[in-house]
Amino acid sequence: MKKLIAGAVFLAMTAMVLPAGAAEKISLPKGYEKWEKSKEKMVNDKNSLFYGIHYIYLDKKTMTTYKAGGKYPEGSQFVVVFYNIKNEGGKPAKGKKNMVVLMKKDKRQKATGGWLFAGFTPEGKHNATLDPVKTCFECHLKDAAATDFVISKYSDFK
């Protein structure tokens, strides 16, 4: 009986410290590949978490605020797809997909400024080991507090 009570207390405490939404299944939005896509961006710094080539995808609701600026409405979504850099005839080129990231406006996510941050494998499987505060939000807080924590700019799409 003591083990059962201790287990219930542990589960209750774990539920309290998990970020909102952690218990729900996190997945990539269906059809995001058909959303508006940014031009290619290359990060050549091999020490950067974002080393490689990436594209940003935005749905229509998000794009409206992205163009105009301001606070993003609940449910706004950014999907960023990262590729390795390969050498093709002495020039850098897009290699294999290595990571997909989701940033979704979700007021329940208090620890990350009202945004859900999630990482995924190239196949779209949620990477639950990603720490959304340390891996994502700390940089967004430092670099983009004035732009509702969005680092990229509309000029990335032109």
C-alpha positions in Angstrom: 0.0 0.0 0.0 2.8 2.4 0.9 4.4 1.7 -2.6 1.1 2.5 -4.3 0.7 5.8 -2.4 4.4 6.7 -3.0 3.9 6.0 -6.7 0.7 8.1 -6.9 2.5 11.0 -5.2 5.5 10.7 -7.6 3.2 10.8 -10.6 1.2 13.8 -9.3 4.5 15.7 -8.6 5.8 14.8 -12.0 2.6 16.1 -13.7 3.0 19.4 -11.8 6.6 20.0 -13.1 6.0 19.0 -16.7 5.3 21.9 -19.0 1.7 22.3 -20.1 1.1 20.1 -23.2 3.9 17.6 -22.3 1.3 14.9 -21.6 -0.4 15.5 -24.9 1.0 14.1 -28.2 3.1 16.7 -30.0 3.2 16.4 -33.7 4.1 18.4 -36.8 1.1 20.2 -38.4 -0.3 18.2 -41.3 0.5 19.7 -44.7 3.1 22.3 -43.5 5.1 21.6 -46.6 2.4 23.4 -48.6 2.7 26.6 -46.5 4.6 29.6 -47.7 8.3 28.7 -47.7 11.3 31.0 -47.0 14.3 31.2 -49.3 17.2 29.0 -48.4 19.3 30.1 -45.4 22.8 28.6 -44.8 24.6 28.6 -41.5 28.2 27.8 -42.0 29.3 27.9 -38.4 30.0 24.3 -37.5 29.7 25.1 -33.8 26.2 26.4 -34.2 23.2 24.3 -33.3 21.8 25.4 -36.6 24.7 24.5 -38.8 23.4 23.6 -42.2 20.7 24.7 -44.6 17.2 25.5 -43.5 13.8 26.7 -44.7 11.0 28.2 -42.6 7.4 27.4 -43.3 4.5 29.6 -42.1 0.8 29.1 -42.3 -1.4 32.0 -43.6 -2.5 33.2 -40.1 1.2 33.5 -39.0 2.3 35.1 -42.2 -0.1 38.0 -41.7 1.6 39.0 -38.4 5.0 38.1 -39.7 4.6 40.7 -42.4 3.0 43.4 -40.3 4.8 42.8 -36.9 3.3 42.7 -33.5 2.0 39.9 -31.2 1.2 36.6 -32.8 -2.3 35.2 -32.4 -2.8 31.9 -30.5 -2.1 28.9 -32.7 0.4 30.7 -34.9 3.0 28.2 -36.2 6.5 28.2 -37.6 8.1 25.0 -38.9 11.8 25.0 -39.7 13.4 22.2 -41.6 17.2 21.7 -41.4 19.5 19.9 -43.8 23.1 18.9 -43.6 25.6 20.7 -45.9 27.3 18.5 -48.4 30.1 19.3 -50.8 29.0 19.1 -54.5 31.8 19.9 -56.9 33.6 22.2 -54.4 30.4 24.1 -53.6 28.1 23.7 -50.5 24.8 22.0 -51.3 21.7 20.7 -49.5 22.3 17.3 -48.0 20.0 15.0 -46.0 17.3 16.4 -43.8 18.6 16.2 -40.2 16.0 18.0 -38.0 12.6 19.6 -38.0 11.5 22.2 -35.4 8.1 23.5 -34.5 7.3 26.8 -32.7 3.6 27.2 -32.0 1.9 30.0 -30.0 0.3 28.3 -27.0 -0.6 30.5 -24.0 -0.3 27.4 -21.7 3.5 27.4 -22.2 4.4 29.9 -19.4 8.0 28.8 -19.1 8.7 29.6 -22.8 6.9 33.0 -23.3 3.6 31.5 -24.5 5.2 29.4 -27.3 5.5 25.6 -27.6 9.0 24.6 -28.9 9.4 21.0 -30.1 12.0 19.2 -32.1 11.5 16.2 -34.5 13.6 13.7 -36.3 13.9 13.9 -40.1 11.0 11.4 -40.2 8.8 13.6 -38.1 9.0 11.7 -34.8 8.8 14.0 -31.7 12.2 14.3 -29.9 11.0 14.4 -26.3 14.5 14.8 -25.0 14.7 18.4 -26.3 14.7 20.9 -23.4 12.5 23.7 -24.8 13.8 26.3 -22.2 17.6 25.6 -22.6 17.7 24.6 -26.2 15.2 27.1 -27.7 13.7 29.7 -25.5 16.8 31.1 -23.9 18.1 32.3 -27.3 14.6 33.5 -28.3 14.4 35.5 -25.1 17.9 37.0 -25.6 17.6 37.7 -29.3 13.9 38.4 -29.9 12.0 39.5 -26.8 10.8 42.7 -28.6 9.4 40.7 -31.5 7.2 38.2 -29.6 10.2 35.8 -29.4 10.4 35.3 -33.2 14.0 35.6 -34.4 13.5 35.4 -38.2 12.3 38.3 -40.3 9.9 38.6 -43.2 13.0 39.4 -45.4 13.9 35.7 -45.1 11.0 35.1 -47.5 11.9 37.7 -50.2 
